[in-house]
Amino acid sequence: MELAQILAPIHADVEEVERRLAVSLASGLPVVAGLVEHLSQFRGKRLRPAVLLLTARATGTLREEHYALSVVVELIHAATLVHDDVLDEALIRRKVPSLNAKWDNEMSVIFGDWLFARAFDVLAELQNQDATRILSSTAAEMCEGEMLQISHKFDDHLGEEDYYRIIGQKTASLFEACGRLGMLFDRDHAAWGGEIPAFAREVGVAFQIMDDCLDLMGTEAEMGKSLGTDLTKGKPTLPIIRLFDTVPPAKREELRQFLFANGHPDHRREVHSLLVRHGAIEYALSCARDLVARARGRIRSLGAFPHSEVLEALADYVLQRSS
């Protein structure tokens, strides 16, 4: 199913978030307005707000605060994308030039900071300590995950446990926060246990594994963004970690030098071929499938509830996406 079909039951809610997001991004400063206009071409899938909105609908009544929190989540996510493109020296985002390609790194970094500031301005208006605590700790966790990943650049001994910690912090933590925020105003949320936040976190981990696989096997025409940046920046992702585990110790250094040699398209194709021959891509994909199956099991363990089938379909979509 296409994502639009999956999210049809909350289409009006997502559109309301879009309307409020546009208000939050408004600026009278021409240079900022120009950056915002360009950013609007990066409209993503809104998966994180969708998790928040679906959780709110499922566990109680959707409130005004949920729309505002969805805006905050999307602003935080947008800020991280802007900063990621600077770190990765990416030139394309959603099939158009990245902000750092169109402007420069200085402007992009400050604009990303501005997006973070706008996010916490919207959050402050809610005057809700629990929501503030969840989102501020999540933002810190995301930054820690990125710093941990950077500290392991070109590390051919990074293990799967450390990899899962990295992506759990830098990506899945925001998904999990959406699950927690969706339940925030439900007085009976304790009855749900931690199943929905855990579901959201597992979906977030699977999402990042798929993203890492697509960086190696996808096409820029389909993905609409610069690919191969994980290799050029020396990021050991799950397929790469699995590949290192399949070679004798004496060959690791030779493999490391080959993998992280350069980002030329021919080199990327050679790496992809090597990963396929050793079953490393399939291994990573199977890990993502297992995570989604576990996440779906959490939803089913709660019995029937509003939009439970939509949450399951959203988890499945993570495995099917090609961009």
N, C-alpha and C positions, 0 to 999 in steps of 0.2 A: 504493500500500500504506500501511496505517496504520503508525505508528512501532512499535507493539507487535509487529506482525507482522515487521517488519524486524529487530528486536532479539531475536526469539524465541530464536535460537541462544545468546544470552548472558543470557537472562532470569535464571537463577540467580545469575550474577555481579552483575548490576545490583541484585538483591534483597539480596545480601550487602553491597554498597556502601550501600544504604539502611539496613540494620541498623547498620552501623558509623557511619554519619552520625548516626543518632539517638543513639548512645552519645556521640559527640563533642560533640553539642549539649546534652547533659544539664547542668542547673544546679540547685543547691539554692536559688538566690535566686529568690523568687517572681516578681519583676518580669522577670527574664531568662527564666524558664520560660514566662511569659505571651507574651513576644516570640517565643520559639522555637515555641510552639504556633501562634501566628498565622503565622509563617514557613512552617510545615509545609503550610499551605494554598497556598503558592506553588510546590509541587513542580513543577519544570519537566520538560523532555523528557530531561534527563540525556544530552544529546548529547555533551558533552565527556568525561565518564567512559566513554561508549560507545566513542568513538574510542580512548581509552586502552586499554580492555579488549580491543577487537577487534584493536588493533595488537599487544598482548601475546600474544593467542591466535595471531595470524598469524605472528609472527616468532620465537616460542619458546614457553616454558611460562609460563602465568599463575602468578605468585607472590603470596605474602601482601602483599609490598610494593606490588603493583599495586592492591590493594583500598585500602590506606592512601592511596596517591597519588591515587586516584580521589576519595576523601573530601576530600583537600586541595584538589583542583581545584574540586570542587563548593562547598566553603566559600568559596573565593576568588570564585567566580562569584556566589554568593548575596550576599556582601558588596558586590560591585559593583552588583548590582541594587538593594539597599537604598539605597546612596549615589546611584544614578542617579535613583531616585524622588524623593529630596530635591532634587537638582539640577534635575529637570524639573518639580517641584511636582506630580507625578502623584498622582492620588487613587485609582486602581484598579490592582490587580495580580492576575492570575488570577481575575478576576471578584469579588474581595473588596476591601475597603479596603486601601490600601497602609499600610505601617507608619507613615509620616509623617502619613497621614490619621487613623489610629486613635490614635496617640500624638502625637508632634510631631517637628520636625526635630532637636531636640537629642537626644532619645532614639534616633532612627533613626541619626543619625551615629555615636553611641557604640556602638550595637548593631552597626553595620557594622564598626566597628573591632574589636569583640569577636569577630566572625566571622573577621576576618583573623588575630587573635591565636590563635584556636582552630586555624585552618588551619596556622599555622607551629608550633604546639605538636605537632600530629600529625606534621608533617614532621620536627621535631627528634627524635622518637622513633625514626625510621628510621636516623638517624646516617649518612646517605648524602650526601656532599658534592656529587656530580653532580646529584642530584635537587634539593638545596637551591639550587644555583647556577642550575639551569634555572628553578625556580619563583620565586626571588627576582628574577631579572632579568626574568622575564615580568611579574611584578606591577609592577615599576618601569616597564616598557614600556607596560603598560595605563594607568597613571597619566599617563605622558607623552602618550599618545594623547588622553586626555580633556582634558588641559591645552591641547594643540595645538588641539583642536576648540573649546574655550572661547575661545581667543585669536582665533579666526576667526568669532566670532558676528556675524551680519548682514553678512558679507563677500560681496559680490556678485562679487568677482573671484577667489574661491577656485577653483583649477583641479582637474581630475580627478586629477592626480598627487598633489597635496596631500591630496585626499579619500581616495585609496587608502592613502596613508601613515597618515592618521588611523585609518581603520577597520582597517588592518593591525595597528596597535599596540593599539588599545583593545579589539578583538574577536578578530581572527584569531590574534594571538600566543598566546592561551590554547589555541586549537585546535591550533596547531602544537606547543606544549609537550606536549599530550597525546600526539601522535604520537611525540615524542622520548622521553617517559617510558615509553610502552608498549614501546619498543625497548631501554630502558636496560639490562636485565639479559640481553639476548641477546648472547652472546660473538661471534656472527658478524654483528652488526647492520651492520657496515661494508659487507657484501655487498649490503645493501639500498640503499646510497647514501642520498641525501636525499629519495627519492621519497615516502615516507610522510609525513614532516613537511611536505613541500611540498604534498602532497595535502591534509593537514589544514588548512594555512594557506589554500589556495584555497577549500576548503569554508567556512572561517570568513569569508572576504571575501564570498563569495556569500551566506552567511547574513545578514550585516549589510546588504548591498544589498537583499535581500528584506525585511528588517526595516524599512529606510528607506522602501521602496515601500509596505509595508503600513501604515506610519504615515500615509501620505497617502491610500491607497485602501481600507484595510480598514475594518471596523466594530468598534466597541467590544464589541458583543455577541459577535462571533466571536473577536476578539483577546483579550478579557478583561482589557484594560488601557487606561489613558488614551491617547488618540491625538491627533495634531496637535501634540504637544509640540515636535517638531523645528522647526515653523514658529514657534510662540510663543516659543521660546528662540533663534530666529535661527540654527539650524544648517543650513548649506547642504549638503544631501545630493545624491546623484548625479542624481536627476530634476530637482532645482532648479538644479544646476550646468548640466545640459544645456539647461534652459529659458533660462537667462541667455545661453547661447551661441547661441541661435536668434534673439535680438532685436538690433536695431541698437544700437550704443553709446549713442546719444542717448536710448534708451528704458530703459536699465538702471536708472537711479535711480527712475523711475516704477514699474517692475516690482518693484524691491526694496521700495519702500514698500507696494505692494499685497500682496506675498507675506508679508511679516512684519508685517502690520497687526494681526491679532488671531487668537485661536483659536476664534472662534465657529463652530459647525458649518456654518452657511451659507457662511461665508468659506472653510472647508476644502473644501466641495463645489465652490466656484467655482475654487479653486486646482487641485483635481483635474481639473476639466473643462478648464482651460487646459493643464495638463500633458499630458492625453490628446490634445488638438487639435494640439499641437506635437510629439507623438511622444516626449515626454521619459520617460514611464513605460515605454513599450515599449523605449526605448533602454536604460534601466537594467536591465530584465528580461533583455534580450538579453545584456548584459554578465555578469549572473549566470549565465545559461545557458552562456555561453562558458567561464566559470571552472569550472563543474561538469564540462563536457565535457573540459576540460584536466585536471582532477583525476582523472576516471575514466580518462583516457588514461595517467596515471602508474601507476595500479593495474594496468592491462592490460599495461603495459610490463614489469612484474615477472613476468609469467607466472602460472600457476595457483598459488595458495597458500591455506591455510585462511582462510575468511571473506572472501576477496577480493570475492565477489559481494555480501556484506553491506555492505562498505565502499562499493561502488558504489551500492547501493540507498540507503544513508544520504546520499550526496551528492545523489542524485535527490530525496530527501525534502525537502531544503532548498528546492528550487524549488517543491514542491507544497504546502508548509504554508500554512495560513491563520491561524495563531495563533502 
